Amino acid sequence: MHKYLLLLLGGVINAQQTCQVPTSQCIRGGGSDTIKSFSSKDPESASTGACCAACLPVKGCVGSQLVSKYAGDAPSCWLMAVQSYKNPPAGETCNSTLVGVPNPPPPARFNRTSFSGVWLQHGDYTDPDMFNASFLVGTDLPIYWSDIEISDGVFNFTYMDSQFAAAAAAGLYIETALSMGSGAGGTLDKANGVPSWIYTRTGGNESVPKVLVESSQGKGKLTFPYYLDSTYQFLFLRVLKAFAAHISTYPPSLRRFIVASQAMFGSTGDDTPWHGTPIDLQYNITLQQWQNFTAYNLSTGFATTICALYRGIGLPVLWNPGDDCALCINHMAEQCPGSFFKSGMESHGLFINYEADDLESIHGPICRLEGMHCRGEDWPFETQGNWISAPAWHQYAHLLEMLTFSLDMPGLSEPSLSVPQWAWAYELFNKYAGSTRPPYDKWVGGIVSLRDGLDASNTERFPEATFGNASITNKARFEAITAAFANRGATLGDPAAAMSDSMGSRRAKAMNDVGWRVLEGNYGNGGILQLSPNTTSIGHWQVGSKTDAFGRYARGFEHASGKTEMAFVLEPRIFGGLPVVTPLHVEVRVVYYDMFRGGFNVSYDAGIGGCKHAQVAVGATGGWKSFTIPFIAENGYFGRKCGRGEDADITLTSTSDADTIFSSLEIYKVG
């Protein structure tokens, strides 16, 4: 097995367009996944080598297989556009061969020391756009039970080995999971998640009850095992042990790429047996029964076993106990050290109701812990109307919001990751993704995305006497707050979503700038803090062209109210502790809206040299521009001695009567 892995790793890394080690597995696919098929009499079907040789010159062909549909049939050659293996169906035989990729992976992937950054959740990393994306850090690679236990107690890890080896050869980190999805007869994309033999065991062995579930997600009737059945739980534990044990045998050249395995108990990674209702209600599983099975507080149940299994091989567990279970999350962090967590709600959407509560008391405190990693996927968000109306705005703002939550391993979808104009935003996220939690001396710097979050639950800022009764169902209050800021771009495009729960708010059909218990301040990694934002600047929304990523949120000067200087301080523990002791090369970068003709100064605390200033002239192009100041920060720099109050590290000060608008401010080490 290890020889096979090393050969595959070597073949892909060296990018040789050659045939790899043959296997008796079939290559998944049908329809468009099959580029061309030959008859059994064609010379291409004469041998495995001849079939693979036919694949090499064909554009898009990444694998070949000799297939015999029935026993005794002469094999025919198929050229394939996918590289995923499956076990042969009953009566069918295959001899399959993968070929090397046409180009080597980006060298940057093999120079990384961290797996914090942009991950691929929904898509195929072998597609050219993804394979060549240097910003892509990792990919999700779930393994289905039926992929490895081909019959009762008989394990075949060929498919799993090939999947992990190919991703590692592409320089991608791997987050895996042993999936217990729908069984035979289901209509999910992976209908073979649970092997069908568990329902028809022989030799006096007990079978698992099959549960037919009416999907609540519009997917019809789906088949699942009865998770509370003792036979199921015996088999579930057996395959988990085999899965973990096999990972432990991988050579270091492969093992280092596998960073975590998600604990999955039900039909998906969500904390529920299934999304729907059993047709036969005797198989209904109550919340209490489910919690006793999973036991996310790690006192009983299978969570304890999973923790021990994965910790025993040095592999962190990724848990997903739900966004409303702070107690579960805290218990797991304490009782299963080294665990990772999913922060699904924030990854699923931007500007979501009750996100402030999550940041303050649920995922926020956990995800900021040293050694922690948090992840989630944003594909549901990318399909909603508000996101579709201005994708560049939302993708950039969402990346900065995820930094705020220390959500450092977001799984993005291929359609978004394939937009070449957004590659810089993904690189920007990668720069700061590893700088959101201790140790601070390892931080590259800080970034702050300037914004004003309008929270209708805030009665101090929005008094009930002026804006109406503070209730999430009071539409008039939401409309009154929106009206107060409409002259600066605020809108309430979908009031029903704005007044809904977290799930409802993330499904907004149009942009909302007022929410309930939403984040009110700036986004960023925590490296830069704006002092008194609402008394020194004003918020703006939906600024400029929707194709320019910086415009979803912003802040600016307002001369009429005397708001002409914005002051910022740096996290005092970055750069080895502030003020600076050891000289280092840094850059300060500010993004501003080039409109209204005017100017501003960027000032920074230069220690005994006083505050140094750089003057920026603002034009009227109507687009976003950036200004960068490179310098060497020497002894005494950033001691908070700049600004009118002499309490800031960096300031933005107006030098004209124009109300300049800003998107973001950065400071980072160079080299």
C-alpha positions as CSV (number, residue, x, y, z in Angstrom):
1,M,0.0,0.0,0.0
2,H,2.7,2.5,0.9
3,K,4.6,1.8,-2.3
4,Y,1.4,2.6,-4.2
5,L,1.0,5.9,-2.3
6,L,4.6,7.0,-2.9
7,L,4.4,6.2,-6.6
8,L,1.2,8.2,-6.9
9,L,2.6,11.1,-4.9
10,G,5.7,11.1,-7.0
11,G,3.8,10.9,-10.3
12,V,1.6,13.9,-9.5
13,I,4.3,16.1,-7.9
14,N,6.6,15.6,-10.8
15,A,3.7,16.3,-13.2
16,Q,4.6,13.5,-15.6
17,Q,1.8,12.7,-18.0
18,T,2.3,9.0,-17.5
19,C,0.2,6.1,-16.4
20,Q,0.1,5.3,-12.7
21,V,-0.2,2.1,-10.8
22,P,-3.3,0.1,-12.0
23,T,-6.0,-1.0,-9.6
24,S,-9.0,-3.3,-9.7
25,Q,-11.3,-0.4,-8.6
26,C,-13.6,1.2,-11.0
27,I,-13.5,5.0,-11.7
28,R,-16.6,6.8,-10.6
29,G,-18.7,8.6,-13.2
30,G,-21.1,8.3,-16.0
31,G,-22.5,10.5,-18.7
32,S,-20.1,13.5,-19.2
33,D,-17.5,11.9,-16.8
34,T,-16.8,9.3,-19.6
35,I,-15.0,11.1,-22.4
36,K,-15.0,8.2,-24.8
37,S,-15.6,4.4,-24.8
38,F,-14.2,1.8,-27.2
39,S,-15.6,-1.6,-28.2
40,S,-14.0,-4.7,-26.9
41,K,-12.6,-5.4,-30.4
42,D,-10.8,-2.1,-30.6
43,P,-7.0,-2.2,-30.0
44,E,-7.4,0.3,-27.2
45,S,-9.2,-2.5,-25.2
46,A,-6.4,-5.0,-25.6
47,S,-4.8,-4.3,-22.3
48,T,-4.7,-1.9,-19.3
49,G,-1.6,-0.3,-20.8
50,A,-3.2,0.2,-24.2
51,C,-6.2,1.8,-22.7
52,C,-4.2,4.2,-20.6
53,A,-2.0,5.0,-23.6
54,A,-5.2,6.1,-25.4
55,C,-6.0,8.4,-22.6
56,L,-2.7,10.3,-22.5
57,P,-3.1,12.5,-25.6
58,V,-6.8,13.2,-25.0
59,K,-7.6,16.6,-23.5
60,G,-9.3,16.3,-20.2
61,C,-8.6,12.6,-19.8
62,V,-7.3,11.9,-16.3
63,G,-7.9,8.1,-16.1
64,S,-8.8,5.0,-18.0
65,Q,-10.4,1.7,-17.2
66,L,-11.0,-1.7,-18.8
67,V,-14.6,-2.6,-17.9
68,S,-16.4,-6.0,-18.1
69,K,-20.0,-5.5,-17.3
70,Y,-20.7,-9.2,-16.8
71,A,-18.6,-12.3,-16.0
72,G,-17.0,-13.6,-19.1
73,D,-17.5,-10.5,-21.2
74,A,-14.5,-9.1,-23.1
75,P,-13.4,-5.8,-21.5
76,S,-13.8,-2.5,-23.2
77,C,-11.8,0.7,-22.7
78,W,-13.3,3.8,-21.2
79,L,-11.5,7.2,-21.1
80,M,-12.5,9.1,-18.0
81,A,-12.6,12.8,-16.9
82,V,-12.6,12.1,-13.2
83,Q,-10.1,10.4,-10.8
84,S,-12.4,9.1,-8.1
85,Y,-12.5,5.3,-7.5
86,K,-15.4,3.2,-6.4
87,N,-15.8,-0.5,-5.7
88,P,-17.0,-2.5,-8.7
89,P,-20.8,-3.2,-8.8
90,A,-21.9,-6.8,-8.5
91,G,-20.7,-8.9,-11.5
92,E,-18.6,-6.1,-12.9
93,T,-14.8,-6.0,-13.1
94,C,-12.5,-3.1,-13.7
95,N,-8.8,-2.5,-14.3
96,S,-8.3,1.2,-13.9
97,T,-5.3,3.6,-14.2
98,L,-4.9,7.2,-13.3
99,V,-2.7,9.5,-15.3
100,G,-0.5,12.4,-14.0
101,V,-1.8,15.9,-14.2
102,P,-0.6,18.1,-17.1
103,N,1.0,20.8,-14.9
104,P,2.7,20.7,-11.6
105,P,0.9,22.2,-8.6
106,P,1.8,25.8,-7.6
107,P,5.1,25.6,-5.7
108,A,3.7,27.9,-3.0
109,R,1.6,25.1,-1.6
110,F,4.7,23.1,-0.6
111,N,6.2,26.1,1.2
112,R,3.4,26.6,3.7
113,T,3.8,26.0,7.4
114,S,0.1,26.6,8.3
115,F,-3.1,25.2,7.0
116,S,-5.0,28.4,8.0
117,G,-6.5,29.9,4.8
118,V,-8.9,29.3,2.0
119,W,-10.2,25.7,1.6
120,L,-12.3,24.1,-1.1
121,Q,-15.6,22.6,0.2
122,H,-17.8,22.2,-2.8
123,G,-15.9,21.5,-6.0
124,D,-13.1,19.4,-7.5
125,Y,-9.6,20.5,-6.9
126,T,-8.4,18.6,-10.0
127,D,-10.3,21.1,-12.2
128,P,-7.6,23.4,-13.8
129,D,-8.9,26.5,-12.1
130,M,-8.6,24.9,-8.7
131,F,-5.5,22.9,-9.3
132,N,-3.6,26.0,-10.4
133,A,-4.9,28.3,-7.6
134,S,-1.9,29.1,-5.5
135,F,-4.2,30.5,-2.8
136,L,-5.9,27.2,-2.2
137,V,-4.7,25.7,1.1
138,G,-6.8,22.5,1.5
139,T,-9.8,20.4,0.5
140,D,-12.5,18.4,2.1
141,L,-12.2,14.7,1.4
142,P,-14.9,12.7,3.1
143,I,-14.7,8.9,2.9
144,Y,-17.9,6.9,2.8
145,W,-18.3,3.8,4.8
146,S,-19.2,1.8,1.6
147,D,-15.9,3.0,0.1
148,I,-13.8,1.0,2.6
149,E,-15.8,-1.8,4.0
150,I,-16.8,-3.6,0.8
151,S,-18.5,-6.5,2.6
152,D,-19.2,-7.5,6.2
153,G,-15.8,-7.2,8.0
154,V,-13.8,-7.0,4.7
155,F,-11.9,-3.7,4.2
156,N,-10.4,-2.3,1.0
157,F,-8.7,1.1,1.4
158,T,-7.6,1.5,-2.2
159,Y,-10.0,4.3,-3.0
160,M,-9.2,6.1,0.2
161,D,-5.5,5.8,-0.4
162,S,-5.8,7.1,-3.9
163,Q,-7.9,10.1,-2.8
164,F,-5.5,11.2,0.0
165,A,-2.4,10.6,-2.0
166,A,-3.6,12.6,-5.0
167,A,-4.6,15.6,-2.8
168,A,-1.3,15.5,-0.9
169,A,0.6,15.3,-4.2
170,A,-1.3,18.5,-5.3
171,G,0.1,20.2,-2.1
172,L,-3.3,20.4,-0.4
173,Y,-4.1,19.8,3.2
174,I,-7.0,17.4,3.9
175,E,-9.9,17.5,6.3
176,T,-11.6,14.1,6.1
177,A,-14.5,12.4,7.7
178,L,-16.0,8.9,7.8
179,S,-19.5,9.6,6.4
180,M,-22.6,7.7,7.4
181,G,-24.8,9.1,4.7
182,S,-27.8,7.6,2.9
183,G,-27.9,3.9,2.2
184,A,-29.0,2.0,-0.9
185,G,-32.2,3.4,-2.3
186,G,-31.5,6.9,-1.2
187,T,-31.5,9.8,-3.6
188,L,-28.6,11.9,-2.1
189,D,-25.6,12.6,-4.3
190,K,-23.7,9.9,-2.4
191,A,-26.4,7.3,-2.2
192,N,-23.9,4.6,-1.2
193,G,-22.7,6.3,2.0
194,V,-23.8,3.3,4.2
195,P,-23.1,-0.1,2.6
196,S,-26.2,-1.9,1.6
197,W,-25.0,-5.2,3.2
198,I,-25.7,-3.8,6.7
199,Y,-29.4,-4.3,6.0
200,T,-29.0,-7.9,4.7
201,R,-26.3,-9.5,6.9
202,T,-26.0,-13.3,6.7
203,G,-24.6,-16.2,8.8
204,G,-26.8,-15.6,11.7
205,N,-25.6,-12.0,12.1
206,E,-28.2,-9.3,13.0
207,S,-29.0,-6.8,10.3
208,V,-29.6,-3.1,10.8
209,P,-33.2,-1.7,10.4
210,K,-33.6,0.4,7.3
211,V,-35.4,3.7,7.9
212,L,-37.2,5.5,5.1
213,V,-37.3,9.3,5.7
214,E,-39.3,12.0,4.0
215,S,-36.8,14.7,3.3
216,S,-37.5,18.2,4.7
217,Q,-35.1,19.6,2.0
218,G,-37.2,18.6,-1.0
219,K,-35.1,15.5,-1.8
220,G,-37.9,12.9,-1.7
221,K,-37.7,9.7,0.3
222,L,-34.2,8.8,1.6
223,T,-32.9,5.6,3.2
224,F,-30.9,5.7,6.4
225,P,-29.9,3.2,9.1
226,Y,-31.6,3.2,12.4
227,Y,-28.7,4.9,14.3
228,L,-29.9,3.7,17.8
229,D,-29.8,0.0,16.8
230,S,-27.2,-1.9,18.8
231,T,-26.0,-3.8,15.7
232,Y,-25.6,-0.5,13.8
233,Q,-23.6,0.9,16.7
234,F,-21.3,-2.2,16.8
235,L,-20.7,-1.9,13.0
236,F,-20.3,1.9,13.3
237,L,-17.6,1.5,15.9
238,R,-15.8,-1.3,14.0
239,V,-15.5,0.8,10.8
240,L,-14.4,3.9,12.7
241,K,-11.6,1.9,14.4
242,A,-10.5,0.5,11.0
243,F,-10.5,3.9,9.4
244,A,-8.4,5.5,12.2
245,A,-6.0,2.6,12.3
246,H,-5.4,2.8,8.6
247,I,-4.7,6.5,8.7
248,S,-2.1,5.8,11.3
249,T,-0.1,3.5,8.9
250,Y,0.5,6.3,6.3
251,P,4.0,7.4,5.8
252,P,4.9,10.9,7.1
253,S,5.0,12.3,3.5
254,L,1.3,11.7,3.4
255,R,0.2,11.8,7.0
256,R,1.4,15.4,7.5
257,F,-1.3,16.6,5.0
258,I,-4.2,15.1,6.9
259,V,-5.0,17.8,9.5
260,A,-8.4,16.7,11.0
261,S,-11.3,14.2,10.8
262,Q,-14.8,15.4,11.4
263,A,-17.0,13.4,13.8
264,M,-20.1,12.5,11.8
265,F,-22.9,10.6,13.5
266,G,-25.9,11.0,11.2
267,S,-26.8,11.6,7.6
268,T,-24.5,14.6,7.3
269,G,-22.1,16.5,9.5
270,D,-25.0,18.3,11.2
271,D,-26.0,17.5,14.8
272,T,-29.1,15.5,13.8
273,P,-29.8,11.9,12.6
274,W,-31.5,13.2,9.4
275,H,-33.2,16.1,7.8
276,G,-36.7,14.9,7.6
277,T,-39.3,12.6,9.3
278,P,-39.3,8.8,9.3
279,I,-42.3,7.3,7.4
280,D,-42.5,4.7,10.2
281,L,-42.7,6.7,13.4
282,Q,-41.3,3.8,15.5
283,Y,-37.9,4.9,14.2
284,N,-38.3,8.5,15.2
285,I,-35.3,9.7,17.2
286,T,-36.0,12.3,19.9
287,L,-33.5,15.0,20.7
288,Q,-32.7,13.4,24.0
289,Q,-32.2,10.0,22.4
290,W,-29.9,11.6,19.8
291,Q,-27.9,13.4,22.4
292,N,-27.5,10.2,24.5
293,F,-26.1,8.5,21.4
294,T,-23.7,11.3,20.4
295,A,-23.0,12.6,23.9
296,Y,-21.4,15.8,22.8
297,N,-20.4,16.7,26.4
298,L,-18.1,13.7,26.2
299,S,-19.5,12.1,29.4
300,T,-21.1,9.1,27.6
301,G,-21.8,8.0,24.1
302,F,-19.7,7.8,21.0
303,A,-18.1,11.2,21.2
304,T,-15.9,9.9,23.9
305,T,-14.8,6.9,21.8
306,I,-14.2,9.1,18.7
307,C,-12.1,11.5,20.7
308,A,-10.0,8.6,22.0
309,L,-9.6,7.0,18.6
310,Y,-8.4,10.0,16.8
311,R,-6.3,11.4,19.6
312,G,-4.6,8.0,19.8
313,I,-3.2,8.5,16.3
314,G,-2.5,12.2,16.8
315,L,-5.3,13.4,14.6
316,P,-7.5,16.3,15.8
317,V,-11.3,15.8,15.8
318,L,-13.5,18.4,14.1
319,W,-16.8,18.7,16.0
320,N,-20.1,20.2,14.9
321,P,-22.4,20.2,17.9
322,G,-24.6,23.0,16.7
323,D,-24.5,26.8,16.9
324,D,-26.7,27.0,20.0
325,C,-24.8,24.6,22.3
326,A,-22.1,26.7,24.1
327,L,-22.0,24.1,26.9
328,C,-21.3,21.3,24.4
329,I,-18.5,23.3,22.7
330,N,-16.8,24.2,26.0
331,H,-17.0,20.7,27.3
332,M,-15.4,19.3,24.2
333,A,-12.7,21.9,24.2
334,E,-11.8,20.9,27.7
335,Q,-12.3,17.1,27.6
336,C,-10.9,16.5,24.1
337,P,-7.8,18.8,23.9
338,G,-6.6,19.6,20.4
339,S,-10.1,19.5,18.9
340,F,-11.3,21.8,16.0
341,F,-14.8,23.2,15.7
342,K,-17.2,24.2,13.0
343,S,-18.7,27.7,13.1
344,G,-21.4,27.0,10.6
345,M,-23.7,30.0,10.9
346,E,-21.0,32.7,10.3
347,S,-19.4,30.7,7.5
348,H,-22.8,30.3,5.8
349,G,-23.6,34.0,5.6
350,L,-22.8,37.6,6.2
351,F,-24.6,40.0,8.6
352,I,-26.6,37.3,10.4
353,N,-29.0,37.9,13.2
354,Y,-27.6,36.9,16.7
355,E,-24.1,36.7,15.3
356,A,-23.0,39.1,18.1
357,D,-24.1,36.5,20.7
358,D,-22.1,33.8,18.9
359,L,-19.0,36.0,18.9
360,E,-19.3,36.9,22.5
361,S,-20.2,33.7,24.2
362,I,-20.3,30.6,21.8
363,H,-17.8,30.2,19.0
364,G,-15.9,33.4,19.4
365,P,-14.2,32.6,22.7
366,I,-13.4,29.0,21.6
367,C,-12.1,29.9,18.1
368,R,-9.7,32.5,19.5
369,L,-7.9,30.0,21.8
370,E,-4.3,29.2,21.1
371,G,-3.9,26.1,19.0
372,M,-7.5,26.1,18.0
373,H,-8.8,25.9,14.4
374,C,-12.3,26.7,13.2
375,R,-14.0,26.0,9.9
376,G,-17.3,26.0,8.0
377,E,-18.6,26.3,4.5
378,D,-20.1,29.3,2.7
379,W,-21.7,27.7,-0.3
380,P,-25.3,28.2,1.0
381,F,-24.6,31.9,1.3
382,E,-23.3,32.1,-2.2
383,T,-26.7,31.0,-3.6
384,Q,-28.9,33.6,-1.8
385,G,-30.3,36.7,-3.5
386,N,-28.5,39.3,-1.5
387,W,-25.1,37.7,-2.3
388,I,-25.9,37.3,-6.0
389,S,-26.9,40.9,-6.2
390,A,-23.3,42.0,-5.5
391,P,-21.0,39.0,-5.2
392,A,-17.7,40.9,-5.2
393,W,-18.9,43.1,-2.2
394,H,-20.2,40.1,-0.3
395,Q,-17.3,37.8,-0.8
396,Y,-14.7,40.3,0.3
397,A,-16.8,41.5,3.3
398,H,-17.5,37.9,4.3
399,L,-13.8,37.0,4.3
400,L,-13.1,39.8,6.6
401,E,-16.0,38.9,8.9
402,M,-14.7,35.3,9.1
403,L,-11.3,36.7,10.3
404,T,-13.3,38.5,13.1
405,F,-14.6,35.1,14.2
406,S,-11.2,33.5,13.9
407,L,-12.8,31.2,11.4
408,D,-9.5,30.3,9.8
409,M,-10.3,27.3,7.6
410,P,-13.4,28.3,5.6
411,G,-14.6,25.9,2.9
412,L,-15.5,27.9,-0.2
413,S,-17.2,26.8,-3.3
414,E,-15.5,26.3,-6.7
415,P,-17.7,28.8,-8.6
416,S,-16.4,31.6,-6.3
417,L,-12.9,30.4,-6.1
418,S,-12.7,30.2,-9.8
419,V,-13.2,34.0,-10.3
420,P,-9.8,35.2,-11.3
421,Q,-10.5,38.8,-10.2
422,W,-10.9,37.7,-6.6
423,A,-7.7,35.8,-6.2
424,W,-6.1,38.8,-4.5
425,A,-8.9,38.7,-1.8
426,Y,-8.2,35.0,-1.1
427,E,-4.5,35.7,-0.8
428,L,-5.3,38.6,1.6
429,F,-7.4,36.3,3.7
430,N,-4.6,33.7,3.8
431,K,-2.1,36.4,4.9
432,Y,-4.1,37.0,8.1
433,A,-5.9,33.7,8.7
434,G,-3.1,32.5,10.9
435,S,-3.0,35.8,12.8
436,T,-6.3,35.7,14.7
437,R,-5.3,33.9,18.0
438,P,-2.2,33.5,20.1
439,P,0.8,33.4,19.9
440,Y,0.8,37.1,18.9
441,D,4.5,37.3,18.2
442,K,3.8,35.0,15.2
443,W,1.3,37.4,13.7
444,V,2.1,39.0,10.3
445,G,0.3,42.2,11.3
446,G,-3.3,43.5,11.4
447,I,-6.1,44.5,9.2
448,V,-9.3,46.4,10.0
449,S,-12.3,46.6,7.5
450,L,-14.1,49.8,8.4
451,R,-17.9,49.5,8.8
452,D,-21.0,50.4,10.8
453,G,-23.3,47.6,11.8
454,L,-26.9,48.8,12.5
455,D,-28.2,46.7,15.3
456,A,-32.0,47.3,15.9
457,S,-31.7,45.7,19.4
458,N,-29.4,48.5,20.6
459,T,-31.8,50.9,22.5
460,E,-29.0,53.2,23.6
461,R,-28.0,54.1,20.1
462,F,-31.6,53.8,18.7
463,P,-33.9,55.0,21.5
464,E,-37.4,53.5,21.5
465,A,-38.9,57.0,21.9
466,T,-37.4,57.8,18.5
467,F,-37.3,54.6,16.6
468,G,-40.1,52.5,18.1
469,N,-40.5,49.5,20.4
470,A,-37.3,47.4,20.4
471,S,-38.6,44.1,19.1
472,I,-37.4,41.9,16.3
473,T,-40.9,41.8,14.9
474,N,-41.3,45.6,14.8
475,K,-40.9,46.3,11.1
476,A,-41.4,50.0,11.7
477,R,-38.3,50.2,13.9
478,F,-36.2,48.5,11.3
479,E,-37.5,50.9,8.6
480,A,-36.9,54.0,10.8
481,I,-33.3,53.0,11.5
482,T,-32.8,52.4,7.8
483,A,-34.3,55.7,6.9
484,A,-31.9,57.5,9.2
485,F,-28.9,56.2,7.2
486,A,-30.4,55.9,3.8
487,N,-28.6,59.0,2.6
488,R,-25.3,57.1,3.1
489,G,-26.5,54.0,1.3
490,A,-28.2,51.9,3.9
491,T,-31.1,49.7,2.6
492,L,-33.7,47.2,4.0
493,G,-34.2,45.0,0.9
494,D,-35.8,42.1,2.6
495,P,-37.5,43.1,5.9
496,A,-38.8,39.6,6.6
497,A,-35.3,38.2,6.6
498,A,-34.0,41.1,8.7
499,M,-36.7,40.3,11.4
500,S,-36.1,36.5,11.2
501,D,-33.9,34.1,13.2
502,S,-30.3,33.4,12.2
503,M,-31.3,30.9,9.4
504,G,-33.9,33.2,8.0
505,S,-31.7,36.3,8.0
506,R,-28.9,34.5,6.1
507,R,-31.4,33.7,3.3
508,A,-32.2,37.3,2.6
509,K,-33.3,37.9,-1.0
510,A,-31.9,41.4,-1.1
511,M,-29.3,43.4,0.9
512,N,-30.2,44.4,4.5
513,D,-28.1,46.9,6.5
514,V,-30.2,46.6,9.7
515,G,-30.3,43.4,11.7
516,W,-30.9,42.1,15.2
517,R,-27.9,41.3,17.5
518,V,-25.6,41.8,14.6
519,L,-21.9,42.9,14.8
520,E,-21.8,46.7,15.1
521,G,-18.1,47.3,14.8
522,N,-15.4,46.8,12.2
523,Y,-14.3,43.5,10.8
524,G,-10.7,42.2,10.9
525,N,-8.2,40.0,12.6
526,G,-8.0,42.0,15.8
527,G,-4.6,43.5,15.0
528,I,-5.9,47.0,14.6
529,L,-8.6,48.7,16.8
530,Q,-10.3,51.9,15.9
531,L,-10.7,54.4,18.8
532,S,-14.3,55.7,19.3
533,P,-15.4,55.0,15.7
534,N,-18.9,56.5,16.0
535,T,-17.7,59.8,17.4
536,T,-14.8,60.2,15.0
537,S,-16.3,58.9,11.7
538,I,-19.5,57.9,10.0
539,G,-20.6,54.7,8.3
540,H,-21.4,54.2,4.7
541,W,-23.0,51.3,2.8
542,Q,-23.0,50.1,-0.8
543,V,-20.3,52.5,-2.0
544,G,-19.4,52.6,-5.7
545,S,-19.5,49.9,-8.3
546,K,-20.7,46.4,-7.3
547,T,-17.8,44.9,-9.2
548,D,-15.3,46.6,-6.9
549,A,-15.0,44.4,-3.8
550,F,-14.4,47.2,-1.2
551,G,-17.8,48.9,-1.3
552,R,-20.1,46.8,0.8
553,Y,-19.1,48.7,4.0
554,A,-17.0,51.7,4.7
555,R,-16.4,54.7,7.1
556,G,-15.6,58.3,6.4
557,F,-15.0,61.8,7.5
558,E,-17.9,64.2,8.2
559,H,-16.7,67.8,8.4
560,A,-20.1,69.1,9.3
561,S,-19.9,67.3,12.7
562,G,-16.2,67.8,13.2
563,K,-15.3,64.1,12.4
564,T,-12.1,64.7,10.6
565,E,-9.6,62.2,12.2
566,M,-9.7,58.5,12.7
567,A,-7.4,57.1,15.2
568,F,-6.2,53.5,15.6
569,V,-4.1,51.4,18.0
570,L,-2.3,48.2,17.4
571,E,-2.7,44.9,19.3
572,P,0.1,45.5,21.9
573,R,1.5,42.0,21.7
574,I,2.2,41.8,17.9
575,F,5.7,42.3,16.5
576,G,7.2,40.8,19.6
577,G,5.4,43.4,21.8
578,L,4.9,47.1,21.4
579,P,6.6,49.6,21.3
580,V,8.9,48.0,18.8
581,V,12.2,46.8,20.2
582,T,13.8,45.1,17.2
583,P,13.8,46.9,13.8
584,L,11.5,45.3,11.3
585,H,10.3,46.1,7.8
586,V,6.6,46.9,7.7
587,E,4.1,48.5,5.4
588,V,0.9,50.5,6.1
589,R,-1.8,50.3,3.5
590,V,-5.0,52.2,3.4
591,V,-7.9,51.7,0.9
592,Y,-9.9,54.8,0.1
593,Y,-12.7,55.9,-2.2
594,D,-11.2,58.2,-4.9
595,M,-14.1,60.7,-5.0
596,F,-14.9,64.2,-3.9
597,R,-11.4,65.6,-4.5
598,G,-9.4,66.3,-1.4
599,G,-6.7,64.8,0.6
600,F,-5.7,63.1,3.9
601,N,-2.6,62.3,5.9
602,V,-1.6,58.8,7.0
603,S,0.4,59.3,10.2
604,Y,2.2,56.7,12.4
605,D,4.0,56.8,15.7
606,A,7.8,56.8,14.9
607,G,8.9,56.8,18.6
608,I,11.5,59.5,19.4
609,G,11.1,60.7,15.8
610,G,7.6,61.8,16.6
611,C,4.6,61.1,14.2
612,K,5.6,60.7,10.6
613,H,3.1,61.7,7.9
614,A,2.4,60.8,4.3
615,Q,0.0,63.0,2.4
616,V,-2.4,61.4,-0.1
617,A,-4.3,63.4,-2.8
618,V,-7.8,62.2,-3.5
619,G,-9.2,62.5,-7.0
620,A,-12.6,61.9,-8.6
621,T,-12.3,58.7,-10.5
622,G,-15.2,57.1,-8.7
623,G,-13.2,53.9,-7.8
624,W,-11.4,52.5,-4.9
625,K,-7.6,53.1,-4.6
626,S,-4.9,52.0,-2.2
627,F,-1.9,53.9,-0.8
628,T,1.1,52.0,0.7
629,I,3.8,53.4,3.0
630,P,6.9,51.1,3.4
631,F,9.3,51.8,6.2
632,I,11.5,50.3,8.9
633,A,9.9,50.3,12.3
634,E,12.7,50.9,14.8
635,N,13.1,51.0,18.6
636,G,10.2,52.9,20.2
637,Y,7.8,52.8,17.3
638,F,4.1,52.4,18.0
639,G,3.9,53.6,21.6
640,R,0.6,55.3,21.0
641,K,1.8,58.9,20.8
642,C,0.0,60.0,17.6
643,G,-3.2,61.9,16.9
644,R,-5.0,64.8,18.5
645,G,-5.3,62.9,21.8
646,E,-1.7,61.6,21.5
647,D,-3.0,58.1,22.2
648,A,-2.9,56.4,18.7
649,D,-0.4,54.4,16.7
650,I,-1.9,55.3,13.3
651,T,-4.2,58.1,12.3
652,L,-6.1,59.1,9.1
653,T,-6.5,62.9,9.2
654,S,-8.4,65.1,6.7
655,T,-6.3,67.8,4.9
656,S,-9.2,69.3,3.0
657,D,-12.9,70.0,3.3
658,A,-13.8,66.7,1.5
659,D,-15.5,63.9,3.3
660,T,-13.2,61.1,2.2
661,I,-14.4,57.5,2.6
662,F,-12.2,54.6,3.6
663,S,-12.6,50.8,3.3
664,S,-9.7,49.3,5.2
665,L,-6.3,49.8,7.0
666,E,-3.5,47.3,7.2
667,I,-0.1,47.1,8.8
668,Y,2.1,44.0,8.1
669,K,5.6,42.7,8.2
670,V,7.5,42.5,4.8
671,G,9.9,39.7,4.1
